[in-house]
Amino acid sequence: MGNASAKPAPAKETRRRKPSEEPPPAKVLVPPLLNYPPMAERTRMSVPAYEVMFGKQSLHNLFEDYFDPAGNMTSKIMLKASEDPHVDLTATMSAAIDENRGTEVKGDALFHWQKESDDPHTFVDVLVSTSNPMWQLRSCAYYPKYGIGAFGTLPLLMTNRVRSEDCGVMGVRYGSENLSLGASFVPFPLSGEVPFGAWLVGRKGNLSAGVQYKPLSGNKHPMPFTDPENWNCAISYSVGSTSPLSPSSIFTLELARSTQLTTSFYQHMVFQRGVKNPSEAKDVADITNYVDFGLEFTARTDKDKPTENGNSLFQLAASWQANKNLLLKGKLGPSKSSAAMAIKSWWRPSFTFSVTAVFDHSKRTISYGVGVRTEDLRLPSYQRDDPNYIMLIPSEEHQTSDGERPVFEAHTDNDHLPTDFRPVDTRL
């Protein structure tokens, strides 16, 4: 009998744990703007530069967009032909939802063609309107290499032509990054009326200034150039870029027709807040929000001719886009105040529903307006299920497969940004 010594149990292999992989870099969700920025810029070359500079376009969008008329329902459709990206159609219809406001239905349709999809300044469009029965043909040809262009507007099938402008307006312009000048004239002026207008604006660094000669309709002054009521002048100081991803502000002083002094201020703010959506990926830490604020104060220099609201007019407005779906706006004026909410779904085509509440200060009543908008213009955004973009907080390169959210660095060249976030054309 031999006693076999028991073999020791084999030692268990100890596996070294690999150091935990570094978490992915934190990311910021960047929602697209509810309003498509190029829509407001594509007809800029067909109007005097003085009328779109000095923060006027931004203030107009802030005070007007999504504030639907009280007692009305407004529908708007914007469609682009998939076979030809140079052509699109915009149709608007407005109908009263209150019997006391009548039963008339108003509408218009705009057919737009532009030569290049990425350069909208050369275009032709046709407007058909029922509110002011007419057809209107508008065209603009602009050559960026030389900075020169020509534009014209011709109303067609208009029964009541009262002003010289009702017979058409033509103009020429020159523009660069720091200077714009041009003139417009009426081919068929009425007897005794001055047939043209002109403008000159310039920019040096953050400072911009301009003057506009715009005679009043029906003005029969023997020396119209010497009449101060035919002149407007403005000066502004701006800070920041025109990209929606960059904060910016502009302060403007304007003297109109030597009788009206307007002080305006507009500020675009961009900030990031924490994401509270459980359906988002864990590496998405924040979401970008857009806040806009603007105010206007207008005072008359001639106290003998007060306006309906006295010698001064003050109004302010603010908006907040919380994500890709929700926009809140408010506006306070001397006679009425309004609040609006817009909700957008990013289907194809997209669908936007808005509701506006208008409070009349004198009557102490509240009325409502409703808006419905359908859009199929932003094809690159609709190629993905999610229209959001992702911005990396660290400066690192990441590749994404097709169908995922595009990634771009927080500090990147404007050429690599999506069209929605690129700065507006710097040419005046």
C-alpha positions in Angstrom: 0.0 0.0 0.0 1.5 3.1 -1.0 0.2 6.3 0.2 0.1 8.7 -2.8 0.6 12.1 -1.8 -2.3 14.3 -2.8 -1.5 16.7 -5.6 -2.1 20.3 -4.7 -5.0 21.9 -6.4 -3.9 24.0 -9.4 -3.7 27.6 -8.6 -6.5 29.7 -10.1 -5.3 31.9 -12.8 -5.7 35.5 -11.8 -6.8 37.7 -14.6 -5.7 41.3 -14.4 -8.4 43.7 -15.1 -7.8 46.0 -17.9 -7.9 49.6 -16.9 -11.3 50.9 -17.5 -11.5 52.6 -20.9 -11.6 56.3 -20.8 -15.2 57.6 -21.1 -16.0 59.3 -24.4 -15.5 63.0 -24.5 -18.5 65.0 -23.3 -20.7 66.3 -26.2 -23.1 69.2 -26.6 -26.3 68.8 -28.5 -26.7 71.6 -31.1 -30.3 71.8 -32.3 -31.0 73.5 -35.7 -32.9 76.8 -35.7 -36.6 76.7 -36.2 -36.3 79.4 -38.8 -34.2 78.6 -41.8 -31.6 81.5 -41.9 -31.1 81.5 -45.7 -34.8 82.2 -46.3 -34.4 85.8 -45.0 -31.1 86.4 -46.8 -31.8 85.1 -50.3 -33.6 88.2 -51.6 -31.3 90.7 -49.8 -29.7 91.9 -53.0 -33.0 93.1 -54.5 -33.5 95.8 -51.8 -31.3 98.7 -50.7 -28.6 97.6 -48.3 -29.7 100.4 -45.9 -33.0 98.6 -45.3 -31.4 95.3 -44.2 -28.4 96.6 -42.2 -28.2 98.1 -38.7 -29.9 95.1 -37.2 -33.2 95.7 -39.0 -33.6 92.2 -40.4 -32.9 90.6 -37.0 -35.3 92.9 -35.2 -38.0 92.3 -37.8 -37.7 88.6 -37.4 -37.8 88.9 -33.6 -40.9 91.2 -33.5 -42.9 89.4 -36.3 -42.1 85.7 -36.7 -44.6 83.3 -35.2 -46.8 86.2 -33.9 -49.9 85.2 -35.7 -52.6 87.9 -36.1 -55.3 87.9 -33.4 -58.5 86.2 -34.5 -56.9 84.6 -37.6 -55.6 81.2 -38.6 -52.5 81.4 -40.8 -51.2 78.5 -42.9 -47.9 78.5 -44.7 -46.4 75.9 -47.0 -42.7 75.9 -48.2 -41.8 73.2 -50.7 -38.7 72.5 -52.8 -38.8 70.3 -55.9 -36.6 67.2 -55.2 -35.9 67.0 -58.9 -34.6 70.6 -59.2 -33.1 72.2 -56.0 -33.1 75.6 -57.7 -36.9 75.9 -57.6 -39.2 76.2 -54.6 -42.8 77.4 -53.8 -44.1 79.3 -50.8 -47.9 79.6 -50.3 -49.6 81.5 -47.5 -53.3 81.6 -46.5 -55.1 83.5 -43.8 -58.7 83.1 -42.6 -60.6 84.6 -39.7 -61.5 82.2 -36.9 -63.8 84.8 -35.3 -67.1 85.6 -37.1 -66.8 89.2 -35.9 -63.7 89.6 -38.1 -65.4 88.5 -41.3 -65.2 85.4 -43.5 -62.8 86.6 -46.1 -59.9 84.2 -47.0 -56.7 85.9 -48.2 -53.7 84.2 -49.7 -50.6 84.5 -51.9 -48.2 82.2 -53.6 -44.5 82.8 -54.4 -42.7 80.8 -57.1 -38.9 81.2 -56.7 -36.0 80.2 -59.0 -32.4 80.8 -58.2 -29.4 80.2 -60.4 -27.1 78.5 -57.9 -28.3 76.5 -54.9 -25.4 77.8 -52.7 -25.6 81.4 -54.0 -29.2 82.7 -54.0 -28.5 86.3 -55.0 -29.3 85.7 -58.7 -33.0 84.8 -58.9 -36.4 85.3 -60.4 -39.7 85.0 -58.5 -43.4 85.5 -59.3 -45.8 86.6 -56.6 -49.6 86.1 -56.9 -51.7 87.7 -54.2 -55.5 87.9 -53.5 -55.3 90.4 -50.7 -54.0 93.0 -53.1 -55.0 91.5 -56.5 -52.0 91.4 -58.7 -49.1 89.5 -60.2 -45.6 90.7 -59.4 -42.4 89.7 -61.1 -39.1 90.3 -59.3 -35.6 89.6 -60.6 -32.0 90.1 -59.5 -28.7 89.4 -61.1 -25.6 89.7 -58.9 -22.0 89.0 -59.8 -19.9 88.4 -56.7 -16.6 88.6 -58.5 -17.1 92.2 -59.4 -19.6 93.1 -56.6 -22.1 94.6 -59.0 -25.8 93.7 -59.6 -29.1 94.9 -61.0 -32.6 94.3 -59.8 -36.1 95.1 -60.7 -39.8 94.7 -59.6 -42.7 94.8 -62.1 -46.3 94.6 -60.8 -48.6 92.9 -63.4 -52.3 92.8 -63.8 -52.7 95.6 -61.2 -56.0 97.5 -61.8 -55.4 100.6 -59.6 -52.0 102.1 -60.2 -51.8 105.1 -57.9 -48.1 105.6 -57.2 -45.2 105.6 -59.6 -43.8 102.4 -57.9 -46.9 100.6 -59.1 -45.5 100.7 -62.7 -42.3 99.0 -61.6 -38.9 99.8 -60.0 -35.4 99.1 -61.3 -32.1 99.6 -59.7 -28.3 99.0 -59.8 -25.9 98.3 -56.9 -22.3 97.8 -56.0 -21.3 95.9 -52.8 -18.2 94.7 -51.0 -17.4 93.7 -47.4 -17.1 97.3 -46.4 -19.1 99.5 -48.8 -22.4 99.4 -50.6 -24.0 102.0 -52.9 -26.8 101.9 -55.3 -29.7 103.7 -56.8 -33.3 102.8 -57.9 -35.6 104.5 -60.3 -39.1 104.3 -61.7 -39.2 103.8 -65.5 -42.6 105.5 -65.8 -42.9 108.2 -63.2 -46.1 110.1 -62.7 -46.2 113.8 -63.4 -44.2 115.8 -60.9 -42.9 112.9 -58.9 -39.3 112.2 -58.2 -38.5 108.9 -59.9 -35.7 107.4 -57.9 -33.9 106.7 -54.6 -30.3 106.0 -53.5 -28.2 104.8 -50.6 -24.6 104.7 -49.4 -23.5 102.6 -46.4 -20.1 101.7 -45.1 -18.5 99.6 -42.4 -15.2 99.9 -40.6 -14.5 97.3 -38.0 -17.5 97.2 -35.6 -18.8 100.6 -36.7 -21.4 101.0 -39.6 -23.0 104.1 -40.9 -25.2 104.9 -43.9 -27.5 107.4 -45.5 -30.6 106.8 -47.7 -32.4 109.1 -50.1 -36.0 108.0 -50.2 -38.5 110.6 -51.4 -42.0 110.4 -50.1 -44.6 109.1 -52.6 -46.3 112.0 -54.3 -43.6 114.5 -53.2 -43.6 117.5 -55.6 -40.9 119.5 -53.9 -39.1 121.7 -56.5 -35.7 120.7 -55.1 -36.3 117.3 -53.5 -32.6 116.8 -52.6 -32.8 119.7 -50.3 -35.9 118.5 -48.4 -34.7 116.9 -45.2 -37.9 114.7 -45.0 -36.5 112.7 -48.0 -33.4 111.6 -46.1 -32.7 108.8 -43.6 -29.4 108.3 -41.8 -28.2 105.6 -39.3 -25.1 104.6 -37.3 -24.6 101.3 -35.4 -22.0 99.5 -33.4 -22.0 95.7 -33.5 -20.1 93.0 -31.7 -19.8 89.3 -32.6 -20.4 87.1 -35.6 -23.6 86.6 -37.6 -23.4 82.8 -37.0 -26.2 81.5 -34.8 -23.5 79.7 -32.7 -21.8 82.9 -31.8 -23.2 85.6 -29.4 -23.7 89.0 -31.0 -25.2 92.4 -30.3 -25.9 95.6 -32.2 -26.8 99.1 -31.0 -28.3 101.5 -33.6 -29.3 105.1 -33.8 -31.4 106.2 -36.8 -32.9 109.6 -37.8 -35.7 109.1 -40.3 -37.0 112.0 -42.4 -35.5 114.5 -39.8 -38.6 114.0 -37.6 -38.2 110.5 -36.0 -35.3 109.3 -33.9 -35.1 105.6 -33.3 -32.8 103.9 -30.8 -32.7 100.1 -31.1 -30.8 97.3 -29.5 -30.6 93.6 -30.5 -28.7 90.8 -28.7 -28.3 87.1 -29.7 -27.2 84.9 -26.8 -26.0 81.3 -26.9 -25.7 79.2 -23.8 -25.6 75.6 -22.8 -27.7 73.8 -20.1 -27.7 70.3 -18.8 -29.6 67.7 -20.7 -32.5 66.2 -18.7 -33.8 63.8 -21.4 -33.3 60.2 -20.4 -33.5 59.0 -24.0 -30.2 60.9 -24.8 -26.9 59.1 -24.9 -24.8 59.3 -21.7 -22.0 61.2 -23.4 -24.3 64.1 -24.3 -23.8 66.4 -21.3 -25.4 69.7 -22.5 -27.7 71.2 -25.0 -27.3 74.5 -26.8 -30.1 77.1 -26.3 -30.6 80.3 -28.3 -32.0 83.5 -26.6 -32.7 86.7 -28.5 -33.6 90.1 -27.0 -34.5 93.3 -28.8 -36.0 96.7 -28.0 -36.9 99.8 -30.0 -37.6 103.3 -28.7 -38.9 105.9 -31.2 -39.4 109.6 -30.4 -40.5 112.4 -32.6 -38.3 115.4 -32.8 -41.2 117.6 -33.9 -43.6 117.8 -31.0 -46.3 119.5 -33.1 -47.1 116.2 -34.9 -47.6 113.5 -32.3 -48.2 109.9 -33.3 -51.3 107.9 -32.3 -49.4 106.8 -29.1 -48.0 110.3 -28.3 -44.6 111.6 -29.0 -42.8 108.3 -28.3 -43.1 104.6 -29.0 -41.4 101.8 -27.0 -41.5 98.1 -27.6 -39.4 95.1 -26.6 -39.4 91.4 -27.4 -37.6 88.2 -26.4 -37.4 84.6 -27.6 -36.0 81.4 -26.3 -35.4 78.2 -28.3 -35.1 75.4 -25.7 -34.5 72.5 -28.1 -35.2 71.5 -31.7 -38.9 71.4 -31.0 -39.9 74.3 -28.8 -39.7 78.1 -29.2 -41.2 80.6 -26.8 -41.6 84.4 -27.6 -43.0 87.4 -25.9 -43.5 91.0 -27.1 -44.5 94.1 -25.1 -45.9 97.2 -26.8 -47.6 100.4 -25.8 -51.1 99.3 -26.9 -50.8 95.5 -27.1 -48.7 92.7 -25.7 -48.3 89.2 -27.2 -47.0 85.8 -26.2 -46.3 83.0 -28.7 -45.3 79.4 -28.6 -44.2 77.3 -31.6 -43.8 73.5 -31.6 -42.0 71.8 -34.5 -41.8 68.2 -35.6 -38.9 67.3 -37.9 -40.6 64.9 -40.2 -40.3 65.2 -43.9 -41.8 67.6 -44.6 -41.6 69.3 -41.2 -44.6 70.6 -39.4 -44.9 73.6 -37.1 -47.8 74.6 -35.0 -47.9 78.0 -33.2 -50.4 79.8 -31.0 -50.4 83.5 -30.1 -52.2 85.3 -27.3 -52.7 89.1 -27.7 -53.6 91.3 -24.8 -55.2 94.6 -25.6 -54.2 97.1 -22.9 -57.1 99.6 -23.5 -59.9 97.0 -23.9 -58.5 94.6 -21.3 -59.3 91.7 -23.6 -57.3 88.7 -24.8 -57.6 87.3 -28.4 -55.8 84.4 -30.0 -54.2 83.5 -33.3 -53.1 80.2 -34.7 -50.5 79.3 -37.3 -49.7 76.1 -39.1 -46.5 75.8 -41.2 -45.2 73.0 -43.4 -41.6 73.1 -44.7 -39.6 70.9 -47.0 -36.5 73.0 -47.8 -33.7 71.7 -45.6 -32.9 68.4 -47.4 -29.5 67.8 -45.6 -31.2 67.8 -42.2 -33.9 65.5 -43.3 -31.5 62.8 -44.5 -31.2 61.8 -40.8 -33.8 60.6 -38.4 -32.5 63.2 -35.8 -31.9 66.8 -37.1 -29.7 67.6 -34.1 -25.9 68.2 -34.5 -23.3 67.2 -32.0 -20.4 69.5 -30.9 -17.5 68.2 -29.1 -16.3 70.0 -26.0 -12.7 68.8 -26.3 -10.9 69.5 -29.6 -10.8 65.9 -30.9 -11.7 64.4 -34.2 -14.5 61.8 -34.4 -15.9 60.0 -37.4 -19.5 59.1 -37.6 -21.2 56.6 -39.8 -24.0 57.5 -42.2 -27.3 58.2 -40.5 -25.8 59.5 -37.2 -25.6 63.0 -35.9 -22.8 64.9 -37.6 -20.0 66.0 -35.3 -18.0 69.2 -35.5 -15.6 70.8 -33.1 -16.5 73.7 -30.9 -14.0 75.9 -32.6 -14.0 75.0 -36.2 -13.7 76.8 -39.6 -17.0 78.2 -40.8 -16.6 76.3 -44.1 -17.1 73.0 -42.1 -20.2 74.2 -40.3 -23.7 73.1 -41.6 -25.5 75.7 -43.7 -27.8 76.6 -40.8 -24.9 77.8 -38.6 -22.7 79.6 -41.1 -22.3 83.3 -40.8 -24.5 85.4 -43.0 -22.9 86.7 -46.2 -20.6 89.6 -45.2 -21.1 91.4 -48.5 -23.1 94.6 -48.1 
